[in-house]
Amino acid sequence: MAHQSWNSNAAAGGASSSWASGGSARRGDQAAANKNCKRKVAEKLVLDISDPDLRENALHELSKKRYQLRYLPSLLWSSFGTIAVLLQEIVSIYPTLSPPNLALAQSNKVCNALVLLQRVASHPETRVSLVNACIPLYLYPFLSTTSKAQSFEHLRLASLSVIRTLVKVDDTSVICFLLSTEVIPPLLCAMENGFELSKSAAILILQSILMNDVGLERICATPVQFFAVNRVLGNMVGALTLQPSSQLLECIIGCYLRLSDNETGLKALRNSLPDMLKDGTFNNSLHEDSTTRRCLQKLLYNIQGPLLPLQGGRKIWTHAGHQHWTPCNQHLSTIVGFPV
């Protein structure tokens, strides 16, 4: 009986295993069917972009689903005429930029188109095609606007997001393309006129360009461009005393630090670095941010040189043959919040 009982249990277990296996297969088939259905819906929406009557809804739906559809970048790029239609939408609102009379509904529609371009920019294969087609150039007019209206800010931020996606990968060819197409002036305009999110996105793009050796060299090799960057960064430092932002401060210090890695940039910063970065103005802001504090310390070290002990309990900053007397401990600890 014990043997029979064991056989019965084994049979039941075998039946249960077969049922489970069949259930897994059915679930797999259902998942594949759902995936296929989603792709067909996406393909239909991409086709709808070419229909003026269906375009707005298609852009809206695809922008909502952009992260759910891994194949969307290649689908958008390879489908006939889709990118051209997206560019038509972008160009269609140029007349509303100056004088500024862009309606929020118009802005939202173009922002959805820009969101799809950002998705194209995020894919390794389509990113190259996007740059080769010079599509980022179509976004520069949106960065050059000065209006503070919500419709313009949305447009500014969406455009910056496309370019930010392009520079997230350290690709010298992308950096060279952006610099050769004069991205810096519209980028600086966005840093000056945007709200905090746009300012942050723009300065992150600038920082990515500077972190590339070719980008750093090209910006520092052109006096007009360097001093334009330096001027806007300085203005942003001053603005932070009225509207503090730890994120912006971190990015600004990061940009200055990178500029100090270039010999030409370093020489210029010795005469133009804002005093507020040297006199302890931002001590409270940096108190809890040890990383940014260390970046500022290194920046000041690069610009002012090491502290050397001298007689009488005093230390001296040395650089380029110049000497500046400061009290032994007070100066550096005031600047960076560190004990010397």
C-alpha positions as CSV (number, residue, x, y, z in Angstrom):
1,M,0.0,0.0,0.0
2,A,2.9,2.3,0.8
3,H,4.3,1.6,-2.7
4,Q,0.9,2.3,-4.3
5,S,0.6,5.5,-2.2
6,W,3.9,6.7,-3.4
7,N,3.0,6.0,-7.1
8,S,-0.2,8.0,-6.7
9,N,1.6,10.9,-5.3
10,A,4.2,10.7,-8.0
11,A,1.5,10.6,-10.7
12,A,-0.2,13.6,-9.1
13,G,3.1,15.5,-9.0
14,G,3.7,14.6,-12.7
15,A,0.3,15.9,-13.6
16,S,0.9,19.1,-11.6
17,S,4.3,19.6,-13.3
18,S,2.7,19.1,-16.7
19,W,0.0,21.6,-15.9
20,A,2.6,24.1,-14.7
21,S,4.7,23.6,-17.8
22,G,1.6,24.1,-20.0
23,G,0.7,27.2,-18.0
24,S,4.1,28.7,-18.5
25,A,3.9,28.1,-22.2
26,R,0.5,29.7,-22.4
27,R,1.8,32.7,-20.4
28,G,4.7,32.9,-22.7
29,D,2.5,32.9,-25.8
30,Q,0.3,35.5,-24.2
31,A,3.3,37.7,-23.5
32,A,4.5,37.4,-27.0
33,A,1.0,38.2,-28.4
34,N,0.8,41.3,-26.1
35,K,4.3,42.4,-27.3
36,N,3.3,42.0,-30.9
37,C,0.1,43.9,-30.3
38,K,2.0,46.8,-28.7
39,R,4.3,47.0,-31.6
40,K,1.4,47.1,-34.1
41,V,-0.2,49.9,-32.1
42,A,3.2,51.8,-32.1
43,E,3.6,51.3,-35.8
44,K,0.1,52.6,-36.4
45,L,0.8,55.7,-34.2
46,V,4.0,56.3,-36.1
47,L,2.1,56.2,-39.4
48,D,-0.5,58.5,-37.9
49,I,2.2,61.2,-37.5
50,S,2.0,61.7,-41.3
51,D,-1.7,62.4,-41.1
52,P,-2.4,66.1,-40.1
53,D,-5.7,65.1,-38.5
54,L,-4.2,62.3,-36.4
55,R,-0.8,63.8,-35.7
56,E,-1.4,65.6,-32.5
57,N,-2.9,62.5,-30.8
58,A,-0.1,60.3,-32.2
59,L,2.6,62.5,-30.9
60,H,0.9,62.6,-27.5
61,E,0.5,58.9,-27.2
62,L,4.0,58.0,-28.4
63,S,5.5,60.5,-26.1
64,K,3.7,58.9,-23.2
65,K,4.9,55.4,-24.2
66,R,8.4,56.3,-25.3
67,Y,10.2,54.4,-22.5
68,Q,8.0,51.3,-22.9
69,L,8.9,50.8,-26.5
70,R,12.6,49.9,-26.9
71,Y,12.3,49.8,-30.7
72,L,10.8,53.3,-31.0
73,P,14.0,55.1,-32.0
74,S,14.7,52.9,-35.0
75,L,10.9,52.8,-35.8
76,L,10.8,56.6,-35.9
77,W,14.0,57.0,-37.9
78,S,13.3,54.2,-40.5
79,S,9.6,55.0,-41.1
80,F,9.2,57.0,-44.3
81,G,8.8,60.7,-43.8
82,T,8.4,60.7,-40.0
83,I,11.4,62.7,-39.1
84,A,10.6,65.2,-41.9
85,V,7.2,65.7,-40.4
86,L,8.7,66.2,-36.9
87,L,10.9,68.9,-38.3
88,Q,8.0,70.5,-40.1
89,E,6.2,70.8,-36.7
90,I,9.3,72.4,-35.2
91,V,9.8,74.9,-38.0
92,S,6.1,75.7,-38.1
93,I,6.3,77.7,-34.9
94,Y,9.4,79.7,-35.7
95,P,7.2,82.8,-36.6
96,T,5.8,82.8,-33.1
97,L,9.2,83.2,-31.4
98,S,9.8,86.8,-32.3
99,P,7.7,88.7,-31.3
100,P,6.9,86.1,-28.7
101,N,3.3,84.9,-29.2
102,L,3.6,81.1,-28.8
103,A,0.4,79.5,-27.5
104,L,0.7,76.8,-24.9
105,A,-1.1,74.3,-27.1
106,Q,1.4,74.9,-29.9
107,S,4.2,74.5,-27.5
108,N,2.9,71.2,-26.1
109,K,2.5,69.8,-29.6
110,V,6.1,70.6,-30.5
111,C,7.4,69.5,-27.2
112,N,5.9,66.0,-27.9
113,A,7.8,66.0,-31.2
114,L,11.0,67.0,-29.3
115,V,10.4,64.2,-26.8
116,L,10.4,61.7,-29.7
117,L,13.6,63.3,-31.1
118,Q,15.2,62.9,-27.6
119,R,14.3,59.2,-27.8
120,V,16.0,59.0,-31.2
121,A,19.0,60.7,-29.7
122,S,19.2,58.1,-26.9
123,H,19.8,55.2,-29.2
124,P,23.4,54.4,-30.2
125,E,22.6,53.8,-33.9
126,T,20.0,56.6,-34.5
127,R,22.0,59.1,-32.4
128,V,24.7,59.1,-35.1
129,S,22.1,59.5,-37.9
130,L,20.5,62.4,-36.0
131,V,23.7,64.3,-35.8
132,N,24.7,63.5,-39.4
133,A,21.4,65.0,-40.5
134,C,22.2,68.2,-38.5
135,I,18.8,68.0,-36.7
136,P,20.0,69.6,-33.4
137,L,20.4,72.9,-35.4
138,Y,16.7,73.1,-35.7
139,L,16.5,73.4,-31.9
140,Y,18.9,76.4,-31.5
141,P,16.2,79.0,-32.1
142,F,14.2,77.7,-29.2
143,L,17.3,78.1,-26.9
144,S,17.8,81.7,-28.1
145,T,14.4,82.9,-26.9
146,T,14.3,85.2,-23.9
147,S,10.6,85.0,-23.0
148,K,9.8,83.8,-19.5
149,A,6.3,82.5,-20.6
150,Q,5.5,78.9,-19.7
151,S,5.1,78.0,-23.3
152,F,8.6,79.1,-24.1
153,E,10.1,77.5,-21.0
154,H,8.6,74.1,-21.9
155,L,10.0,74.5,-25.4
156,R,13.4,75.5,-24.0
157,L,13.6,72.6,-21.6
158,A,12.5,70.0,-24.2
159,S,15.1,71.2,-26.7
160,L,17.8,71.1,-24.0
161,S,16.8,67.6,-23.2
162,V,17.5,66.4,-26.7
163,I,21.0,68.0,-26.7
164,R,21.7,66.8,-23.2
165,T,20.9,63.2,-24.3
166,L,23.4,63.6,-27.2
167,V,26.3,64.6,-24.9
168,K,25.6,62.1,-22.1
169,V,27.9,59.8,-24.1
170,D,31.4,61.2,-24.4
171,D,31.6,61.2,-28.2
172,T,34.1,63.7,-29.6
173,S,32.3,63.7,-33.0
174,V,29.1,65.0,-31.3
175,I,31.0,67.6,-29.3
176,C,32.8,68.8,-32.5
177,F,29.4,69.0,-34.3
178,L,27.8,71.1,-31.6
179,L,30.8,73.5,-31.4
180,S,31.0,73.8,-35.2
181,T,27.3,74.7,-35.4
182,E,27.8,77.4,-32.7
183,V,25.9,75.8,-29.9
184,I,27.5,77.9,-27.2
185,P,25.6,81.2,-27.8
186,P,22.1,79.7,-27.6
187,L,23.2,77.5,-24.7
188,L,24.4,80.6,-22.8
189,C,21.1,82.3,-23.7
190,A,19.2,79.4,-22.1
191,M,21.4,79.6,-19.0
192,E,20.6,83.3,-18.6
193,N,16.9,83.3,-19.4
194,G,15.6,79.9,-18.4
195,F,14.1,78.9,-15.1
196,E,16.1,76.6,-12.8
197,L,15.4,73.3,-14.7
198,S,16.5,74.9,-18.0
199,K,19.5,76.5,-16.4
200,S,20.5,73.2,-14.9
201,A,20.1,71.3,-18.2
202,A,22.0,74.0,-20.1
203,I,24.9,74.1,-17.7
204,L,25.1,70.3,-17.7
205,I,25.5,70.4,-21.4
206,L,28.2,73.0,-21.1
207,Q,30.0,70.9,-18.5
208,S,29.8,67.8,-20.7
209,I,31.4,69.8,-23.6
210,L,34.1,71.1,-21.3
211,M,34.8,67.6,-19.9
212,N,35.8,66.5,-23.4
213,D,39.4,67.5,-24.2
214,V,38.6,68.8,-27.6
215,G,35.6,70.8,-26.3
216,L,37.7,72.4,-23.6
217,E,40.5,73.2,-26.0
218,R,38.2,74.8,-28.5
219,I,36.3,77.0,-26.0
220,C,39.5,78.2,-24.4
221,A,41.2,78.8,-27.8
222,T,38.5,81.4,-28.8
223,P,38.7,84.5,-26.6
224,V,35.2,85.7,-27.5
225,Q,33.7,82.3,-26.7
226,F,35.7,81.9,-23.5
227,F,34.8,85.3,-22.1
228,A,31.2,84.8,-23.1
229,V,31.1,81.6,-21.1
230,N,33.0,83.2,-18.2
231,R,30.6,86.2,-18.1
232,V,27.5,84.0,-17.9
233,L,29.0,81.8,-15.3
234,G,29.9,84.9,-13.3
235,N,26.4,86.3,-13.6
236,M,24.9,83.0,-12.4
237,V,27.2,83.0,-9.4
238,G,25.9,86.5,-8.5
239,A,22.3,85.3,-9.0
240,L,22.8,82.4,-6.5
241,T,23.2,84.9,-3.7
242,L,19.5,85.9,-4.3
243,Q,18.1,82.5,-5.3
244,P,20.4,79.7,-3.9
245,S,20.5,76.4,-5.8
246,S,23.0,73.7,-4.7
247,Q,22.7,72.0,-8.0
248,L,23.5,75.1,-10.0
249,L,26.4,75.9,-7.7
250,E,27.8,72.4,-8.1
251,C,27.7,72.7,-11.9
252,I,29.1,76.2,-12.0
253,I,32.1,75.2,-9.8
254,G,32.5,72.1,-12.0
255,C,32.7,74.3,-15.1
256,Y,35.2,76.6,-13.6
257,L,37.3,73.7,-12.3
258,R,37.4,72.2,-15.8
259,L,38.3,75.6,-17.4
260,S,41.2,75.8,-14.9
261,D,42.6,72.6,-16.4
262,N,43.5,74.6,-19.5
263,E,46.5,76.9,-19.4
264,T,44.8,79.7,-21.2
265,G,41.6,79.3,-19.2
266,L,43.6,79.2,-15.9
267,K,45.4,82.5,-16.7
268,A,42.1,84.2,-17.5
269,L,40.4,82.9,-14.3
270,R,43.1,84.3,-12.1
271,N,41.8,87.7,-13.0
272,S,38.1,87.0,-13.4
273,L,37.0,84.3,-10.9
274,P,34.1,85.8,-9.0
275,D,35.1,87.0,-5.5
276,M,32.0,85.3,-4.0
277,L,33.7,81.9,-4.8
278,K,36.7,83.1,-2.8
279,D,35.4,84.9,0.2
280,G,33.2,82.3,1.8
281,T,29.9,83.5,0.5
282,F,28.7,80.0,-0.1
283,N,30.0,78.3,3.0
284,N,26.6,77.5,4.3
285,S,25.5,76.1,0.9
286,L,28.6,73.8,0.8
287,H,28.5,72.8,4.4
288,E,26.8,69.5,3.7
289,D,28.2,69.0,0.2
290,S,31.7,67.7,0.7
291,T,32.2,66.8,-3.0
292,T,31.5,70.3,-4.3
293,R,33.5,71.8,-1.4
294,R,36.5,69.7,-2.5
295,C,36.0,70.8,-6.1
296,L,36.0,74.5,-5.0
297,Q,39.1,73.8,-2.9
298,K,40.9,72.4,-6.0
299,L,39.7,75.2,-8.2
300,L,41.2,77.8,-5.8
301,Y,44.4,75.7,-5.5
302,N,44.7,75.7,-9.2
303,I,44.2,79.5,-9.5
304,Q,46.0,80.7,-6.4
305,G,48.6,78.0,-5.9
306,P,49.7,76.1,-2.8
307,L,50.1,77.5,0.7
308,L,53.7,77.7,1.8
309,P,54.7,78.1,5.5
310,L,56.6,81.3,6.3
311,Q,57.9,82.8,9.4
312,G,55.6,84.6,11.8
313,G,52.8,82.1,11.6
314,R,51.7,83.2,8.1
315,K,51.3,81.4,4.8
316,I,51.5,82.6,1.3
317,W,49.6,81.8,-2.0
318,T,52.1,81.4,-4.8
319,H,51.4,81.3,-8.5
320,A,53.1,82.6,-11.7
321,G,55.8,84.3,-9.6
322,H,53.3,86.5,-7.7
323,Q,52.9,86.5,-3.9
324,H,49.8,87.3,-1.9
325,W,50.0,87.5,1.9
326,T,47.2,85.9,3.9
327,P,46.7,84.9,7.6
328,C,47.9,81.4,8.3
329,N,44.7,79.5,8.8
330,Q,41.9,81.9,8.3
331,H,41.8,82.3,4.6
332,L,41.6,78.8,3.3
333,S,39.2,77.6,6.1
334,T,36.9,80.6,5.3
335,I,36.9,79.8,1.6
336,V,36.3,76.1,1.7
337,G,35.1,75.3,5.2
338,F,38.1,73.0,5.8
339,P,40.6,73.4,8.7
340,V,44.1,74.0,7.4
